[in-house]
């Protein structure tokens, strides 16, 4: 039976919002994916190269495009850029997450270290308040999705569900 809920995004639009663009300029690549000394200190607490790279990639994708690694495909160029800062080969990422809990544990660590929080009812109500003026101006969904993603990034909200690891 067909759903009565309207589709807000086409398949192409959905892919665009859950992808890292392949054509980022060098400046955009550096802006979104350069790790700070503080980031490197946290990342280097992890012993194995694939865990350092996986942790760094998770951190970077939460920052831009505001998604977890489970939700985005990482372009080779972005992976190489992040890996070069850690002085590891990008190929080691293939080993990351063989123990599935590692991904969730690292996400929990990122939430703790960087003050990210889960997206719950409180965050959804706050988001609704933020989106209301935009929603009242237009019936177009793209500005709403863009504003929601910007809100999640700005407010350090990890929108992706995952097991709680405390």
C-alpha positions as CSV (number, residue, x, y, z in Angstrom):
1,X,0.0,0.0,0.0
2,X,1.4,3.4,-1.0
3,X,2.5,5.8,1.8
4,X,0.3,8.9,2.4
5,X,3.4,10.8,3.6
6,X,4.7,13.1,0.8
7,X,8.2,12.6,-0.4
8,X,10.2,15.6,0.6
9,X,13.3,14.8,-1.5
10,X,13.8,13.0,-4.7
11,X,16.3,10.1,-4.8
12,X,18.9,12.4,-6.4
13,X,18.4,15.1,-3.8
14,X,18.6,12.6,-1.0
15,X,22.0,11.4,-2.4
16,X,23.2,14.9,-2.6
17,X,22.5,15.6,1.1
18,X,24.1,12.4,2.2
19,X,27.3,12.7,0.1
20,X,30.5,14.4,0.2
21,X,31.0,16.2,-3.1
22,X,33.7,14.8,-5.3
23,X,34.6,18.2,-6.7
24,X,35.6,20.0,-3.5
25,X,38.1,22.7,-4.2
26,X,41.5,22.5,-2.4
27,X,40.3,25.3,-0.2
28,X,37.1,23.5,0.7
29,X,39.0,20.3,1.3
30,X,41.3,22.1,3.7
31,X,38.5,24.0,5.4
32,X,36.4,21.0,6.1
33,X,38.9,18.3,6.7
34,X,42.1,19.8,8.3
35,X,42.6,18.4,11.8
36,X,43.8,20.7,14.6
37,X,46.6,19.9,17.0
38,X,43.9,19.1,19.6
39,X,42.2,16.7,17.2
40,X,45.5,15.0,16.5
41,X,46.1,14.6,20.3
42,X,42.7,12.8,20.7
43,X,43.1,10.7,17.5
44,X,46.6,9.6,18.5
45,X,45.4,8.0,21.7
46,X,44.3,5.2,19.4
47,X,47.1,2.7,18.8
48,X,46.3,1.1,15.5
49,X,46.5,3.1,12.2
50,X,43.1,1.9,11.0
51,X,41.5,3.1,14.3
52,X,43.2,6.4,14.2
53,X,42.1,6.9,10.6
54,X,38.5,5.7,11.3
55,X,38.2,8.0,14.3
56,X,39.5,10.9,12.3
57,X,37.1,10.2,9.4
58,X,34.1,9.9,11.8
59,X,35.1,13.3,13.4
60,X,35.5,14.9,10.0
61,X,32.2,13.7,8.5
62,X,30.3,14.8,11.6
63,X,31.7,18.3,10.9
64,X,31.0,18.2,7.2
65,X,28.6,17.1,5.8
66,X,27.2,16.6,9.3
67,X,26.7,12.8,9.0
68,X,28.2,9.7,10.4
69,X,30.4,7.4,8.3
70,X,27.5,4.9,8.2
71,X,25.6,7.5,6.2
72,X,28.1,8.8,3.7
73,X,30.6,7.5,1.2
74,X,34.0,9.0,1.6
75,X,35.6,10.1,-1.7
76,X,39.2,8.8,-2.2
77,X,40.5,12.3,-2.3
78,X,39.0,13.2,1.1
79,X,40.2,9.9,2.6
80,X,43.7,10.6,1.3
81,X,43.7,14.1,2.7
82,X,42.7,12.9,6.1
83,X,45.1,10.0,6.1
84,X,48.0,12.2,5.0
85,X,47.6,14.3,8.2
86,X,47.9,11.1,10.3
87,X,50.8,9.8,8.2
88,X,48.9,6.5,7.5
89,X,47.9,4.9,4.2
90,X,44.3,5.5,3.2
91,X,43.9,1.8,2.5
92,X,44.0,1.0,6.2
93,X,40.5,2.4,6.5
94,X,39.3,-0.9,5.0
95,X,40.2,-2.6,8.3
96,X,38.2,-0.1,10.4
97,X,35.1,-1.3,12.0
98,X,35.7,-5.0,11.6
99,X,34.7,-5.1,15.3
100,X,31.4,-3.3,14.8
101,X,31.4,-1.9,18.3
102,X,34.5,0.1,17.6
103,X,32.6,2.4,15.3
104,X,30.0,3.1,18.0
105,X,32.6,3.4,20.8
106,X,34.5,6.0,18.7
107,X,31.3,7.9,18.0
108,X,30.6,7.9,21.7
109,X,34.1,9.1,22.4
110,X,33.7,11.9,19.8
111,X,30.4,12.9,21.5
112,X,32.1,13.1,24.8
113,X,35.3,14.8,23.7
114,X,33.7,17.3,21.4
115,X,30.4,17.9,23.2
116,X,28.2,16.3,20.4
117,X,24.9,15.1,21.6
118,X,22.3,12.7,20.4
119,X,19.3,13.9,18.5
120,X,16.4,13.4,20.8
121,X,13.0,15.0,21.3
122,X,14.5,18.2,22.9
123,X,16.7,18.7,19.8
124,X,13.9,18.0,17.4
125,X,11.6,20.6,19.2
126,X,14.5,23.1,19.0
127,X,15.0,22.3,15.3
128,X,11.3,22.7,14.6
129,X,11.4,26.2,16.2
130,X,14.4,27.1,14.0
131,X,12.8,25.8,10.8
132,X,9.3,27.3,11.4
133,X,10.0,30.7,9.7
134,X,11.6,29.0,6.7
135,X,8.7,26.5,6.5
136,X,6.2,29.4,6.6
137,X,7.9,31.2,3.7
138,X,7.9,28.4,1.2
139,X,6.6,24.9,0.4
140,X,10.1,23.9,-0.9
141,X,11.8,21.2,1.1
142,X,15.4,21.8,0.0
143,X,15.8,25.0,2.2
144,X,14.4,23.1,5.2
145,X,16.8,20.2,4.8
146,X,19.7,22.5,4.3
147,X,18.7,24.5,7.4
148,X,18.3,21.4,9.4
149,X,21.7,20.0,8.5
150,X,23.3,23.4,9.2
151,X,21.6,23.4,12.6
152,X,22.9,19.9,13.5
153,X,26.4,20.9,12.6
154,X,26.3,24.2,14.4
155,X,24.7,22.7,17.5
156,X,27.0,19.6,17.6
157,X,24.1,17.2,17.2
158,X,24.9,13.7,15.9
159,X,21.7,13.1,14.0
160,X,22.5,9.5,13.4
161,X,21.1,6.8,15.7
162,X,23.4,4.3,17.3
163,X,23.7,2.3,20.4
164,X,24.4,4.2,23.5
165,X,27.9,3.5,24.8
166,X,28.5,5.2,28.0
